């Protein structure tokens, strides 16, 4: 996946200060967090064929979602 984050900045995991424009990425596959990313690209392997949902969410440094939440969902089919 390649993430186009606008208006925010992904920061290093050592950053603990919570600000409205800095944080990191949570990646969910079918509602389960599979990754916490500190970058904007990642490979996700899907082992089960069928329809799946991927959610990418920009969260604060303390892992708490922003209000309003900043995320994108996509459905796809794995063969």
C-alpha positions as CSV (number, residue, x, y, z in Angstrom):
1,X,0.0,0.0,0.0
2,X,1.1,3.6,-0.6
3,X,-0.5,6.2,1.6
4,X,-1.1,9.8,0.5
5,X,-1.2,11.7,3.8
6,X,-2.0,15.4,3.4
7,X,-2.0,17.9,6.2
8,X,-0.2,15.5,8.6
9,X,3.3,14.2,9.3
10,X,4.3,10.7,10.3
11,X,6.9,10.9,13.1
12,X,9.4,8.5,14.6
13,X,8.1,6.1,17.3
14,X,10.3,7.9,19.9
15,X,8.1,11.0,19.6
16,X,5.7,11.1,22.5
17,X,4.3,14.6,22.1
18,X,0.7,14.6,20.9
19,X,-0.1,17.3,18.3
20,X,-3.0,17.7,15.9
21,X,-0.8,17.1,12.8
22,X,1.7,14.4,13.8
23,X,1.4,10.7,14.5
24,X,1.7,7.3,12.8
25,X,-0.4,4.9,10.7
26,X,-2.5,2.0,11.9
27,X,-3.2,-0.6,9.2
28,X,-6.2,-2.9,9.7
29,X,-7.2,-5.9,7.6
30,X,-10.8,-7.1,8.2
31,X,-11.0,-5.1,11.4
32,X,-7.8,-6.4,12.9
33,X,-4.7,-4.2,13.4
34,X,-1.9,-5.8,11.4
35,X,0.6,-3.0,11.5
36,X,1.6,0.3,13.1
37,X,3.6,2.1,10.5
38,X,6.0,5.0,10.8
39,X,6.2,5.4,7.0
40,X,3.8,5.8,4.1
41,X,4.5,2.5,2.2
42,X,4.0,-1.1,3.3
43,X,3.4,-4.6,1.8
44,X,0.5,-6.5,3.3
45,X,0.2,-10.2,2.6
46,X,-3.3,-11.7,2.4
47,X,-3.4,-15.5,2.8
48,X,-7.1,-16.1,2.6
49,X,-8.8,-15.8,-0.8
50,X,-12.0,-13.8,-0.9
51,X,-13.3,-10.2,-0.2
52,X,-11.4,-8.2,2.4
53,X,-11.4,-4.7,3.8
54,X,-8.3,-2.7,4.4
55,X,-8.4,0.4,6.6
56,X,-5.5,2.8,7.0
57,X,-5.8,5.3,9.9
58,X,-3.6,8.2,10.9
59,X,-3.5,8.3,14.7
60,X,-1.8,10.5,17.3
61,X,1.6,9.6,18.8
62,X,-0.2,8.0,21.8
63,X,-2.2,5.7,19.4
64,X,-5.5,7.5,20.0
65,X,-7.6,8.3,16.9
66,X,-8.0,11.9,16.0
67,X,-11.4,13.6,16.4
68,X,-12.7,13.5,13.7
69,X,-11.0,10.3,12.7
70,X,-8.6,10.4,9.7
71,X,-8.9,7.1,7.7
72,X,-9.5,5.5,4.4
73,X,-11.1,2.1,3.7
74,X,-10.9,0.0,0.6
75,X,-12.5,-3.4,-0.2
76,X,-10.7,-5.8,-2.5
77,X,-10.8,-9.4,-3.6
78,X,-7.8,-11.7,-3.1
79,X,-7.5,-14.8,-5.4
